[in-house]
Amino acid sequence: MLRSMFSAISGLRAHQTKLDVAGNNIANVNTVGFKGSQTVFEDTLSQVLRNGSSPNGTTAGTNPAQVGLGVKVAGITTNFGQGSTQNTGRASDFMISGDGFFVTKVGNESLYTRAGSFDTDGVGSLITPDGAKLQGWMANGAGVIDANGPLVDLRIPTGQVLAPVATTGAGLAGNLSASATAASGAVTSQVNMYDDLGNAHPVSVTLTKIDPVAPATTSNDWSLSFADGSKTPPTPLGTTTVSFTAAGALASPATYTIAAPTAATPAWTKAVTIDLTGLTQFGGKSDAAAKTTALSGSAMGVLEGYSLANDGTIVGLYSNGLRQSIGQLALATFTNPGGLEKAGNSSYRAGDNSGNPLVGQASTGGRGTLSAGALEMSNVDLAEEFTGLIVAQRGFQANSRVITTSDEILQDLVQLKR
């Protein structure tokens, strides 16, 4: 009789734990990056009232008679399934789609979290709401990231200055009308070229058809000239002749080099090579124009914002229109995420059975992708949790009824002697 009471007490304890877990899940239904837990029960030892026996030639075998001694919590497992997406529009809100954890640091301890709500502190470091610093790799001055290097605190260098780059190359592309004449007008366009200090010089490009010289009836030559429009009058920068074949393909030259224009203030110190291979002379209208290339240079730029690529690269947006990598977020995966220990503040630390963290770039090694302006919400299913509450409540009530029933039987036993 006492066995039933103690078994029921273990049932009360186990179902109370189930209620505690469900209550915690419901409490965190709106917690960013929260992963719900589940309670798993198993029975405890059993008391053997009669041992079993094996069959022999004259008697049949018998099964053991055993009475269970209650229930216990076998484990509390964490569900690391993907939570729902909530768009926020904040540049510093990051979300992982797939496996992986953000790596953060508090003092000398590395922690791991799915909660991607970050902000910047007074020195630009990306931090969690409780002050842990987001880890990754910072780019060098040229925007190159070494993902094989050690993890460092990620920082947004607000107000960072991008040095100007002098122009060393540009291009011309498009068609020049085969039916054009010198009298029909020149084809003009303009391109900005930058000196060593980042000052823009609007350089005008003029293409004029050269009329044929008798006894020729047609001409396939054009006069190409450049002038620095930042001066009054514009400063000539050079002139050449561009020739085409009778079929309209460029014959010569493939490039033209503008010597370093020392008349500019301040002076350019580098020659500018113009790529002419994009020019043709076919029928139709003339639409040839100057174009920029990777060597077209840039003015000084100041960091004004940033965006996040799917691989975790933080790309800086500069006032001169250029984009350059600032750093890259690191993601960590574990062989057994269920072995992680909860460290509070929506973070985990590596546990004895989680395995070592495998740190690397997003979208590699089974790690998920990243997106900005969104957060992963809790993966708690309220319908499932409320159903679990009902099950836990009924289990608790049933076990308490076993205790009261056993007590009534003991009371009847005491009353046998009057």
PAKOLVO-582203 format. One record per residue (C-alpha): residue in three letters; chain; z, y, x. Coordinates in nm, 2 decimals. Each point is the difference from the previous one (the first is absolute). Example, Ala and Ser with C-alpha at 12.3 -4.5 7.8 and 13.67 -1.06 7.14 Angstrom:
REM residues 2
GUSE ALA A 0.78 -0.45 1.23 .
GUSE SER A -0.07 0.34 0.14 .
//
This chain:
REM residues 418
GUSE MET A 0.00 0.00 0.00 .
GUSE LEU A 0.08 0.23 0.28 .
GUSE ARG A -0.34 -0.07 0.15 .
GUSE SER A -0.17 0.16 -0.30 .
GUSE MET A 0.21 0.32 0.04 .
GUSE PHE A -0.08 0.03 0.37 .
GUSE SER A -0.36 -0.07 -0.06 .
GUSE ALA A -0.01 0.26 -0.26 .
GUSE ILE A 0.17 0.25 0.23 .
GUSE SER A -0.28 -0.06 0.26 .
GUSE GLY A -0.25 0.06 -0.28 .
GUSE LEU A 0.16 0.33 -0.08 .
GUSE ARG A -0.02 0.11 0.36 .
GUSE ALA A -0.36 -0.11 0.04 .
GUSE HIS A -0.11 0.17 -0.32 .
GUSE GLN A 0.19 0.31 0.10 .
GUSE THR A -0.20 0.01 0.32 .
GUSE LYS A -0.32 -0.03 -0.20 .
GUSE LEU A 0.11 0.29 -0.22 .
GUSE ASP A 0.08 0.20 0.32 .
GUSE VAL A -0.35 -0.06 0.14 .
GUSE ALA A -0.17 0.08 -0.33 .
GUSE GLY A 0.21 0.32 -0.03 .
GUSE ASN A -0.11 0.10 0.35 .
GUSE ASN A -0.36 -0.06 -0.08 .
GUSE ILE A 0.02 0.21 -0.32 .
GUSE ALA A 0.18 0.27 0.18 .
GUSE ASN A -0.29 0.02 0.25 .
GUSE VAL A -0.28 -0.02 -0.25 .
GUSE ASN A -0.12 0.35 0.12 .
GUSE THR A 0.09 -0.03 0.37 .
GUSE VAL A -0.30 0.05 0.22 .
GUSE GLY A -0.10 -0.31 0.19 .
GUSE PHE A 0.29 -0.21 -0.15 .
GUSE LYS A -0.05 -0.38 -0.01 .
GUSE GLY A 0.18 -0.19 -0.27 .
GUSE SER A 0.22 -0.30 0.06 .
GUSE GLN A 0.05 -0.33 -0.18 .
GUSE THR A 0.31 -0.23 -0.02 .
GUSE VAL A -0.04 -0.37 0.07 .
GUSE PHE A 0.27 -0.25 -0.11 .
GUSE GLU A 0.08 -0.35 0.13 .
GUSE ASP A 0.26 -0.25 -0.10 .
GUSE THR A 0.31 -0.06 0.22 .
GUSE LEU A 0.15 -0.34 0.11 .
GUSE SER A 0.04 -0.27 -0.25 .
GUSE GLN A 0.30 -0.24 -0.04 .
GUSE VAL A -0.09 -0.36 0.00 .
GUSE LEU A 0.19 -0.20 -0.27 .
GUSE ARG A -0.18 -0.33 0.08 .
GUSE ASN A -0.23 -0.09 0.28 .
GUSE GLY A -0.33 -0.15 -0.07 .
GUSE SER A -0.10 -0.35 0.10 .
GUSE SER A -0.33 -0.17 0.09 .
GUSE PRO A -0.14 -0.29 -0.20 .
GUSE ASN A 0.04 -0.35 0.13 .
GUSE GLY A -0.11 -0.34 -0.12 .
GUSE THR A 0.26 -0.03 -0.28 .
GUSE THR A 0.09 0.36 -0.10 .
GUSE ALA A -0.20 0.32 -0.06 .
GUSE GLY A 0.06 0.32 0.19 .
GUSE THR A 0.21 0.28 -0.13 .
GUSE ASN A -0.03 0.37 0.04 .
GUSE PRO A 0.28 0.22 0.13 .
GUSE ALA A 0.21 0.19 -0.25 .
GUSE GLN A 0.04 0.36 0.12 .
GUSE VAL A 0.16 0.31 -0.14 .
GUSE GLY A -0.13 0.33 0.12 .
GUSE LEU A 0.25 0.26 0.12 .
GUSE GLY A -0.19 0.32 -0.09 .
GUSE VAL A -0.27 0.23 0.12 .
GUSE LYS A -0.05 0.24 0.29 .
GUSE VAL A -0.25 0.27 0.10 .
GUSE ALA A -0.25 -0.17 0.23 .
GUSE GLY A -0.16 0.33 0.10 .
GUSE ILE A -0.12 0.34 -0.10 .
GUSE THR A -0.37 0.04 0.08 .
GUSE THR A -0.20 0.32 0.02 .
GUSE ASN A -0.33 0.04 -0.17 .
GUSE PHE A -0.23 0.19 0.24 .
GUSE GLY A -0.29 0.02 -0.25 .
GUSE GLN A -0.20 0.32 -0.02 .
GUSE GLY A 0.15 0.28 -0.21 .
GUSE SER A -0.19 0.23 -0.22 .
GUSE THR A -0.17 0.32 0.13 .
GUSE GLN A 0.11 0.35 -0.08 .
GUSE ASN A -0.22 0.29 0.10 .
GUSE THR A 0.19 0.30 0.13 .
GUSE GLY A -0.26 0.21 0.18 .
GUSE ARG A 0.24 0.07 0.29 .
GUSE ALA A -0.17 -0.04 0.34 .
GUSE SER A 0.32 -0.16 0.15 .
GUSE ASP A 0.03 -0.27 -0.26 .
GUSE PHE A -0.14 -0.33 0.13 .
GUSE MET A -0.05 -0.33 -0.17 .
GUSE ILE A -0.06 -0.35 0.14 .
GUSE SER A -0.25 -0.22 -0.19 .
GUSE GLY A 0.07 -0.35 0.12 .
GUSE ASP A 0.24 -0.14 0.25 .
GUSE GLY A 0.20 0.21 0.25 .
GUSE PHE A 0.29 0.24 0.04 .
GUSE PHE A 0.02 0.35 0.14 .
GUSE VAL A 0.19 0.01 0.32 .
GUSE THR A 0.28 0.26 0.02 .
GUSE LYS A 0.27 0.07 0.25 .
GUSE VAL A 0.36 0.11 -0.05 .
GUSE GLY A 0.16 0.06 0.34 .
GUSE ASN A -0.10 -0.30 0.21 .
GUSE GLU A -0.04 -0.24 -0.29 .
GUSE SER A -0.34 -0.08 -0.15 .
GUSE LEU A -0.01 -0.04 -0.38 .
GUSE TYR A -0.28 -0.10 -0.24 .
GUSE THR A -0.08 0.14 -0.34 .
GUSE ARG A -0.26 -0.01 -0.28 .
GUSE ALA A 0.11 0.34 -0.13 .
GUSE GLY A -0.27 0.25 0.12 .
GUSE SER A 0.15 0.33 -0.11 .
GUSE PHE A 0.01 0.20 0.32 .
GUSE ASP A 0.05 0.36 0.09 .
GUSE THR A 0.01 0.21 0.32 .
GUSE ASP A 0.31 0.14 0.17 .
GUSE GLY A 0.03 0.32 0.20 .
GUSE VAL A -0.20 -0.13 0.29 .
GUSE GLY A -0.27 -0.17 -0.20 .
GUSE SER A 0.12 -0.36 0.02 .
GUSE LEU A -0.08 -0.22 -0.30 .
GUSE ILE A 0.33 -0.11 -0.15 .
GUSE THR A 0.13 -0.20 -0.29 .
GUSE PRO A 0.23 0.17 -0.26 .
GUSE ASP A 0.31 -0.13 0.19 .
GUSE GLY A -0.13 0.12 0.34 .
GUSE ALA A -0.15 -0.31 0.16 .
GUSE LYS A -0.31 0.09 0.22 .
GUSE LEU A -0.33 -0.16 -0.07 .
GUSE GLN A -0.15 -0.19 0.29 .
GUSE GLY A -0.35 -0.03 0.13 .
GUSE TRP A -0.23 0.12 0.29 .
GUSE MET A -0.08 0.37 0.07 .
GUSE ALA A -0.35 0.10 0.12 .
GUSE ASN A -0.06 0.17 0.33 .
GUSE GLY A -0.16 0.34 0.03 .
GUSE ALA A -0.35 -0.14 -0.06 .
GUSE GLY A 0.10 -0.18 -0.32 .
GUSE VAL A 0.01 -0.35 0.16 .
GUSE ILE A 0.27 -0.24 -0.12 .
GUSE ASP A 0.13 -0.29 0.21 .
GUSE ALA A 0.13 -0.26 -0.26 .
GUSE ASN A 0.11 -0.22 0.29 .
GUSE GLY A 0.26 0.25 0.12 .
GUSE PRO A 0.36 0.02 -0.10 .
GUSE LEU A 0.10 0.13 -0.35 .
GUSE VAL A 0.11 0.37 -0.01 .
GUSE ASP A 0.11 0.24 -0.27 .
GUSE LEU A -0.30 0.12 -0.20 .
GUSE ARG A -0.02 0.38 -0.02 .
GUSE ILE A -0.23 0.24 -0.18 .
GUSE PRO A -0.05 0.29 0.25 .
GUSE THR A -0.04 0.28 -0.26 .
GUSE GLY A -0.17 0.30 0.15 .
GUSE GLN A -0.14 -0.20 0.29 .
GUSE VAL A -0.29 0.18 0.17 .
GUSE LEU A -0.33 -0.19 0.07 .
GUSE ALA A -0.16 0.16 0.31 .
GUSE PRO A -0.36 0.14 -0.04 .
GUSE VAL A -0.29 -0.20 0.14 .
GUSE ALA A -0.30 0.18 0.14 .
GUSE THR A -0.34 -0.09 -0.14 .
GUSE THR A -0.21 -0.22 0.23 .
GUSE GLY A -0.25 -0.14 -0.25 .
GUSE ALA A -0.18 0.06 -0.34 .
GUSE GLY A -0.31 -0.12 -0.17 .
GUSE LEU A -0.31 0.09 -0.20 .
GUSE ALA A -0.13 -0.23 -0.28 .
GUSE GLY A -0.24 0.02 -0.29 .
GUSE ASN A -0.37 0.06 -0.06 .
GUSE LEU A -0.23 0.28 0.10 .
GUSE SER A -0.30 0.05 -0.23 .
GUSE ALA A -0.32 -0.11 0.16 .
GUSE SER A -0.19 0.26 -0.20 .
GUSE ALA A 0.22 0.29 0.12 .
GUSE THR A -0.14 0.30 0.20 .
GUSE ALA A 0.15 0.28 0.20 .
GUSE ALA A -0.07 0.23 -0.29 .
GUSE SER A 0.18 -0.23 -0.26 .
GUSE GLY A 0.34 0.09 0.16 .
GUSE ALA A 0.25 -0.15 0.23 .
GUSE VAL A 0.25 -0.28 -0.08 .
GUSE THR A 0.35 0.12 0.07 .
GUSE SER A 0.35 -0.15 -0.01 .
GUSE GLN A 0.34 0.07 0.16 .
GUSE VAL A 0.27 -0.21 0.16 .
GUSE ASN A 0.34 0.10 0.14 .
GUSE MET A 0.06 -0.06 0.37 .
GUSE TYR A 0.34 0.03 0.15 .
GUSE ASP A 0.10 0.15 0.34 .
GUSE ASP A 0.29 -0.13 0.21 .
GUSE LEU A 0.26 0.20 -0.20 .
GUSE GLY A -0.13 -0.13 -0.33 .
GUSE ASN A -0.18 0.32 -0.10 .
GUSE ALA A -0.29 -0.07 -0.24 .
GUSE HIS A -0.34 0.13 0.10 .
GUSE PRO A -0.26 -0.02 -0.29 .
GUSE VAL A -0.31 -0.11 0.18 .
GUSE SER A -0.33 0.06 -0.18 .
GUSE VAL A -0.28 -0.26 0.04 .
GUSE THR A -0.36 0.11 -0.07 .
GUSE LEU A -0.30 -0.22 -0.01 .
GUSE THR A -0.34 0.18 -0.02 .
GUSE LYS A -0.34 -0.18 -0.03 .
GUSE ILE A -0.24 0.08 0.29 .
GUSE ASP A -0.35 0.07 -0.13 .
GUSE PRO A -0.28 -0.20 0.16 .
GUSE VAL A -0.20 0.15 0.29 .
GUSE ALA A -0.38 -0.01 -0.04 .
GUSE PRO A -0.19 -0.22 0.00 .
GUSE ALA A 0.28 -0.22 -0.14 .
GUSE THR A 0.04 0.00 -0.38 .
GUSE THR A 0.35 -0.13 -0.03 .
GUSE SER A 0.33 0.03 0.20 .
GUSE ASN A 0.29 -0.23 0.02 .
GUSE ASP A 0.22 0.23 0.20 .
GUSE TRP A 0.31 0.20 -0.11 .
GUSE SER A 0.19 0.27 0.18 .
GUSE LEU A 0.38 -0.07 0.00 .
GUSE SER A 0.24 0.28 0.08 .
GUSE PHE A 0.38 0.04 0.00 .
GUSE ALA A 0.20 0.32 -0.02 .
GUSE ASP A 0.38 0.08 -0.01 .
GUSE GLY A 0.05 0.18 -0.33 .
GUSE SER A 0.35 0.12 0.09 .
GUSE LYS A -0.16 0.28 0.20 .
GUSE THR A -0.19 0.31 -0.12 .
GUSE PRO A -0.28 -0.04 0.06 .
GUSE PRO A 0.01 -0.38 0.03 .
GUSE THR A 0.00 -0.13 0.35 .
GUSE PRO A -0.30 -0.23 0.08 .
GUSE LEU A 0.12 -0.34 0.12 .
GUSE GLY A -0.33 -0.16 0.08 .
GUSE THR A -0.35 -0.09 -0.12 .
GUSE THR A -0.21 -0.32 0.02 .
GUSE THR A -0.31 -0.15 -0.15 .
GUSE VAL A 0.03 -0.31 -0.22 .
GUSE SER A -0.31 -0.22 -0.04 .
GUSE PHE A -0.09 -0.27 -0.25 .
GUSE THR A -0.27 -0.27 -0.01 .
GUSE ALA A -0.28 0.00 -0.24 .
GUSE ALA A 0.19 -0.25 -0.20 .
GUSE GLY A 0.30 0.24 -0.04 .
GUSE ALA A 0.24 -0.17 0.24 .
GUSE LEU A 0.19 0.20 0.27 .
GUSE ALA A -0.19 0.00 0.33 .
GUSE SER A 0.22 0.22 0.22 .
GUSE PRO A 0.26 0.09 0.09 .
GUSE ALA A 0.27 -0.24 -0.12 .
GUSE THR A 0.27 0.25 0.09 .
GUSE TYR A 0.04 0.36 0.11 .
GUSE THR A 0.29 0.13 0.20 .
GUSE ILE A 0.14 0.35 -0.06 .
GUSE ALA A 0.14 0.12 0.33 .
GUSE ALA A 0.36 0.12 0.00 .
GUSE PRO A -0.04 0.35 -0.16 .
GUSE THR A 0.21 0.21 0.24 .
GUSE ALA A -0.08 0.31 -0.21 .
GUSE ALA A 0.24 -0.12 -0.27 .
GUSE THR A 0.35 0.13 -0.01 .
GUSE PRO A 0.19 -0.21 0.09 .
GUSE ALA A -0.27 -0.19 0.18 .
GUSE TRP A -0.09 -0.36 -0.07 .
GUSE THR A 0.04 -0.21 0.30 .
GUSE LYS A -0.20 -0.30 -0.12 .
GUSE ALA A -0.37 -0.04 -0.07 .
GUSE VAL A -0.09 -0.11 -0.35 .
GUSE THR A -0.25 -0.28 -0.05 .
GUSE ILE A -0.20 0.01 -0.32 .
GUSE ASP A -0.13 -0.34 -0.13 .
GUSE LEU A -0.35 0.05 -0.15 .
GUSE THR A -0.08 -0.36 -0.08 .
GUSE GLY A 0.07 0.05 -0.37 .
GUSE LEU A -0.30 0.24 -0.04 .
GUSE THR A -0.34 -0.11 -0.17 .
GUSE GLN A -0.32 0.18 -0.10 .
GUSE PHE A -0.13 -0.14 -0.32 .
GUSE GLY A -0.15 0.14 -0.31 .
GUSE GLY A 0.22 0.17 -0.26 .
GUSE LYS A 0.26 0.27 0.04 .
GUSE SER A 0.20 0.09 0.31 .
GUSE ASP A 0.36 -0.09 -0.01 .
GUSE ALA A 0.10 -0.03 0.36 .
GUSE ALA A 0.35 0.14 0.08 .
GUSE ALA A 0.26 -0.01 0.27 .
GUSE LYS A 0.27 -0.26 -0.04 .
GUSE THR A 0.34 -0.06 0.16 .
GUSE THR A 0.07 -0.31 0.21 .
GUSE ALA A 0.31 -0.16 0.16 .
GUSE LEU A -0.05 0.25 0.29 .
GUSE SER A -0.02 0.31 -0.22 .
GUSE GLY A 0.35 0.11 0.10 .
GUSE SER A 0.27 0.15 -0.22 .
GUSE ALA A 0.23 0.30 -0.03 .
GUSE MET A 0.37 -0.02 0.04 .
GUSE GLY A 0.17 -0.20 -0.28 .
GUSE VAL A 0.35 0.00 -0.15 .
GUSE LEU A 0.14 -0.31 -0.17 .
GUSE GLU A 0.01 0.08 -0.38 .
GUSE GLY A 0.05 -0.34 -0.15 .
GUSE TYR A -0.04 -0.38 0.04 .
GUSE SER A -0.13 -0.31 -0.18 .
GUSE LEU A 0.07 -0.37 0.04 .
GUSE ALA A -0.27 -0.26 0.06 .
GUSE ASN A 0.02 -0.36 -0.13 .
GUSE ASP A 0.09 -0.12 0.35 .
GUSE GLY A 0.30 0.23 0.02 .
GUSE THR A -0.17 0.27 0.21 .
GUSE ILE A 0.13 0.35 -0.07 .
GUSE VAL A -0.30 0.23 0.03 .
GUSE GLY A 0.07 0.37 0.06 .
GUSE LEU A -0.20 0.26 -0.19 .
GUSE TYR A -0.06 0.32 0.22 .
GUSE SER A -0.10 0.35 -0.10 .
GUSE ASN A -0.33 -0.03 0.19 .
GUSE GLY A -0.11 -0.28 -0.22 .
GUSE LEU A 0.06 -0.28 0.25 .
GUSE ARG A 0.20 -0.31 -0.06 .
GUSE GLN A 0.19 -0.18 0.27 .
GUSE SER A 0.24 -0.29 0.01 .
GUSE ILE A 0.37 0.10 0.03 .
GUSE GLY A 0.16 -0.35 0.00 .
GUSE GLN A 0.01 -0.33 -0.18 .
GUSE LEU A 0.26 -0.18 -0.21 .
GUSE ALA A 0.13 -0.34 0.11 .
GUSE LEU A 0.05 -0.28 -0.24 .
GUSE ALA A 0.22 -0.31 0.06 .
GUSE THR A -0.03 -0.34 -0.16 .
GUSE PHE A 0.24 -0.30 0.01 .
GUSE THR A -0.05 -0.37 -0.01 .
GUSE ASN A 0.27 -0.03 -0.27 .
GUSE PRO A 0.06 0.34 -0.17 .
GUSE GLY A 0.27 -0.18 -0.22 .
GUSE GLY A 0.21 -0.02 0.31 .
GUSE LEU A 0.03 0.38 0.04 .
GUSE GLU A 0.35 0.15 -0.05 .
GUSE LYS A 0.03 0.30 -0.23 .
GUSE ALA A 0.13 0.30 0.19 .
GUSE GLY A 0.03 0.24 -0.29 .
GUSE ASN A -0.21 0.31 -0.06 .
GUSE SER A -0.29 -0.23 -0.11 .
GUSE SER A -0.02 -0.13 0.36 .
GUSE TYR A 0.02 -0.34 0.16 .
GUSE ARG A 0.09 -0.13 0.35 .
GUSE ALA A -0.12 -0.31 0.17 .
GUSE GLY A 0.21 -0.30 -0.08 .
GUSE ASP A 0.07 -0.33 0.17 .
GUSE ASN A -0.25 -0.18 -0.22 .
GUSE SER A -0.26 0.28 -0.05 .
GUSE GLY A -0.17 -0.05 0.34 .
GUSE ASN A -0.09 0.28 0.24 .
GUSE PRO A -0.19 0.30 -0.13 .
GUSE LEU A -0.38 -0.02 0.06 .
GUSE VAL A -0.08 0.37 0.05 .
GUSE GLY A -0.36 0.12 -0.01 .
GUSE GLN A -0.26 0.21 -0.17 .
GUSE ALA A -0.07 -0.01 -0.38 .
GUSE SER A -0.29 -0.21 -0.12 .
GUSE THR A 0.04 -0.24 0.30 .
GUSE GLY A 0.19 -0.32 0.05 .
GUSE GLY A 0.06 -0.05 -0.37 .
GUSE ARG A 0.16 0.34 -0.05 .
GUSE GLY A -0.09 0.21 -0.30 .
GUSE THR A -0.19 0.32 -0.04 .
GUSE LEU A 0.15 0.35 -0.03 .
GUSE SER A -0.07 0.28 -0.24 .
GUSE ALA A 0.15 0.35 -0.03 .
GUSE GLY A 0.10 0.20 -0.30 .
GUSE ALA A 0.15 -0.31 -0.17 .
GUSE LEU A 0.32 -0.21 0.00 .
GUSE GLU A 0.07 -0.36 -0.07 .
GUSE MET A 0.26 -0.02 -0.28 .
GUSE SER A 0.25 -0.27 -0.07 .
GUSE ASN A -0.14 -0.35 -0.09 .
GUSE VAL A 0.29 -0.07 -0.25 .
GUSE ASP A -0.13 -0.13 -0.33 .
GUSE LEU A 0.24 0.13 -0.27 .
GUSE ALA A -0.11 -0.26 -0.26 .
GUSE GLU A 0.08 -0.28 0.25 .
GUSE GLU A 0.33 0.16 0.10 .
GUSE PHE A 0.12 0.05 -0.36 .
GUSE THR A -0.09 -0.36 -0.07 .
GUSE GLY A 0.20 -0.10 0.30 .
GUSE LEU A 0.30 0.21 -0.13 .
GUSE ILE A -0.01 -0.20 -0.32 .
GUSE VAL A -0.01 -0.33 0.18 .
GUSE ALA A 0.29 0.11 0.23 .
GUSE GLN A 0.20 0.12 -0.29 .
GUSE ARG A -0.04 -0.32 -0.20 .
GUSE GLY A 0.08 -0.20 0.31 .
GUSE PHE A 0.32 0.20 0.06 .
GUSE GLN A 0.10 -0.04 -0.37 .
GUSE ALA A -0.06 -0.37 0.00 .
GUSE ASN A 0.21 -0.05 0.31 .
GUSE SER A 0.28 0.21 -0.14 .
GUSE ARG A -0.02 -0.22 -0.31 .
GUSE VAL A 0.05 -0.31 0.21 .
GUSE ILE A 0.32 0.16 0.14 .
GUSE THR A 0.14 0.08 -0.35 .
GUSE THR A -0.09 -0.34 -0.12 .
GUSE SER A 0.18 -0.17 0.29 .
GUSE ASP A 0.30 0.22 -0.06 .
GUSE GLU A 0.01 -0.10 -0.36 .
GUSE ILE A -0.01 -0.37 0.10 .
GUSE LEU A 0.28 0.05 0.25 .
GUSE GLN A 0.20 0.18 -0.28 .
GUSE ASP A -0.05 -0.30 -0.23 .
GUSE LEU A 0.12 -0.23 0.28 .
GUSE VAL A 0.32 0.20 0.05 .
GUSE GLN A 0.07 -0.01 -0.38 .
GUSE LEU A -0.01 -0.38 0.00 .
GUSE LYS A 0.37 0.01 0.09 .
GUSE ARG A 0.20 0.19 -0.26 .
//
